Amino acid sequence: MIVDAAHAHKDTLGDITALAIIHKVPIIDSHTGLIHGSTLGSRRRTIGEMEMIAETGGVVCTWPSQACNSRGECSRTTFIDWAAEIKEIAGSIGITHVGLGTDGGGIGSLGKLIDGYESILDLPKLVKAMEEAGLKRSDIAAYMGRNIETVMRRCID
């Protein structure tokens, strides 16, 4: 069993984490990003929340939406910003707990996607940005799918 904690409030995430640890099941947050500060009304997570997910052996998945606050100030608008965020998260919780997220097509009333992202066909731009940010090829491969595959195999085997 895999638990997807996307959209869960931080208190609910705490409850889910406690249960996941007891039952030895990983949590995947299928689409999020890093936030420094309050998560009220946000899909994004703090490092502390991401650490809870990592503690279950799970994966925090980032996706190509812009990261903007209520004042319209955006910390992630480009592939370079996205790659820097991935590197920061990996530096805190470990690369094995970070992956490429879903929900990246800009469905419904979601915020604007990062500049230059129109579809999954643009992911090579993220790979290039991750290389420029100093991530190793093995880290990029882990992010692009290996980490999710590992969690899936753990739950299926």
C-alpha positions as CSV (number, residue, x, y, z in Angstrom):
1,M,0.0,0.0,0.0
2,I,1.2,3.5,-0.8
3,V,-0.4,6.6,0.7
4,D,-0.6,9.8,-1.3
5,A,-0.6,12.8,1.0
6,A,-1.2,15.4,-1.6
7,H,-3.4,18.2,-0.3
8,A,-3.2,16.9,3.3
9,H,-3.0,19.7,5.9
10,K,0.2,19.5,8.0
11,D,-1.7,18.2,11.0
12,T,-3.4,15.5,8.9
13,L,0.1,14.7,7.4
14,G,1.3,14.1,10.9
15,D,-1.5,11.7,11.6
16,I,-0.9,9.9,8.3
17,T,2.8,9.7,9.0
18,A,2.2,8.1,12.4
19,L,0.0,5.4,10.8
20,A,2.3,4.9,7.9
21,I,5.2,4.3,10.3
22,I,3.2,1.8,12.4
23,H,2.1,-0.1,9.3
24,K,5.4,0.3,7.5
25,V,4.0,1.9,4.4
26,P,5.5,4.8,2.5
27,I,3.9,8.2,1.8
28,I,4.2,9.8,-1.5
29,D,3.3,13.5,-1.9
30,S,2.5,13.3,-5.6
31,H,2.7,17.1,-6.3
32,T,4.2,19.7,-4.1
33,G,7.1,22.1,-3.8
34,L,9.2,23.7,-1.1
35,I,7.8,26.6,1.0
36,H,9.7,28.6,3.6
37,G,7.0,29.7,6.0
38,S,3.3,29.0,6.4
39,T,1.6,26.3,4.4
40,L,-1.9,27.5,5.1
41,G,-3.9,27.1,1.9
42,S,-0.9,25.8,0.0
43,R,0.0,22.5,-1.7
44,R,3.6,23.2,-0.9
45,R,5.5,21.7,2.1
46,T,8.1,22.9,4.6
47,I,11.3,20.9,5.0
48,G,9.9,19.6,8.3
49,E,6.8,18.2,6.6
50,M,9.0,16.7,3.9
51,E,11.1,15.0,6.6
52,M,8.0,13.3,7.9
53,I,7.4,11.8,4.4
54,A,11.0,10.7,4.1
55,E,10.8,9.0,7.5
56,T,8.2,6.6,6.1
57,G,10.6,5.8,3.2
58,G,8.4,7.8,0.9
59,V,9.0,10.4,-1.8
60,V,8.2,14.1,-2.0
61,C,7.4,14.8,-5.7
62,T,7.8,18.3,-7.2
63,W,6.1,19.5,-10.3
64,P,6.3,22.4,-12.7
65,S,3.9,24.9,-11.2
66,Q,5.3,28.3,-10.3
67,A,5.7,28.8,-6.6
68,C,4.2,32.1,-5.7
69,N,2.9,33.6,-2.4
70,S,-0.3,35.5,-1.8
71,R,1.4,38.8,-2.8
72,G,2.3,37.4,-6.2
73,E,6.0,37.0,-5.3
74,C,7.3,33.9,-7.0
75,S,10.4,31.9,-5.9
76,R,10.1,29.3,-8.7
77,T,9.4,30.5,-12.2
78,T,12.1,28.8,-14.3
79,F,13.7,25.4,-14.8
80,I,16.8,26.8,-13.0
81,D,14.6,27.7,-10.0
82,W,13.0,24.3,-10.1
83,A,16.4,22.5,-10.2
84,A,17.7,24.7,-7.3
85,E,14.6,23.7,-5.2
86,I,15.2,20.0,-6.0
87,K,18.8,20.4,-4.9
88,E,17.8,22.1,-1.7
89,I,15.2,19.5,-0.8
90,A,17.6,16.7,-1.6
91,G,20.2,18.3,0.6
92,S,17.8,18.3,3.5
93,I,15.9,14.9,3.2
94,G,18.2,13.0,0.8
95,I,17.9,12.5,-2.9
96,T,16.2,9.1,-2.4
97,H,13.1,10.9,-1.1
98,V,12.6,13.4,-3.9
99,G,10.9,12.7,-7.3
100,L,9.1,14.1,-10.3
101,G,5.5,14.8,-9.5
102,T,2.3,14.5,-11.4
103,D,-0.5,17.0,-12.0
104,G,1.9,19.1,-14.0
105,G,-0.4,19.8,-16.9
106,G,-2.0,22.9,-15.3
107,I,-5.3,21.4,-14.8
108,G,-8.3,23.6,-13.9
109,S,-7.6,26.7,-11.9
110,L,-4.0,25.7,-10.9
111,G,-1.4,28.4,-10.9
112,K,0.8,29.3,-13.8
113,L,3.4,26.7,-14.9
114,I,7.1,27.7,-14.9
115,D,8.4,29.5,-17.9
116,G,9.1,27.3,-20.9
117,Y,7.1,24.3,-19.6
118,E,4.3,23.2,-21.8
119,S,4.3,19.4,-21.5
120,I,6.4,16.5,-20.4
121,L,8.3,16.9,-23.6
122,D,10.0,19.8,-21.9
123,L,11.5,17.7,-19.1
124,P,14.9,17.6,-20.8
125,K,15.1,21.3,-19.9
126,L,14.8,20.3,-16.3
127,V,17.5,17.7,-16.7
128,K,19.9,20.3,-18.1
129,A,19.0,22.7,-15.3
130,M,19.7,20.0,-12.7
131,E,23.1,19.3,-14.3
132,E,23.8,23.1,-14.2
133,A,22.8,23.1,-10.5
134,G,25.4,20.5,-9.8
135,L,23.3,17.4,-9.4
136,K,24.9,14.1,-10.5
137,R,23.5,12.0,-13.3
138,S,22.6,9.3,-10.7
139,D,20.7,11.9,-8.6
140,I,18.8,13.1,-11.7
141,A,17.9,9.5,-12.7
142,A,16.7,8.9,-9.1
143,Y,14.5,12.0,-9.3
144,M,13.2,11.3,-12.7
145,G,11.8,7.9,-11.8
146,R,14.1,5.6,-9.9
147,N,12.9,6.7,-6.5
148,I,9.2,6.2,-7.3
149,E,10.0,2.8,-8.9
150,T,11.8,1.8,-5.7
151,V,8.8,2.7,-3.6
152,M,6.4,0.9,-6.0
153,R,8.6,-2.3,-6.0
154,R,8.7,-2.2,-2.2
155,C,4.9,-2.2,-2.0
156,I,4.4,-4.8,-4.8
157,D,7.1,-7.3,-3.9
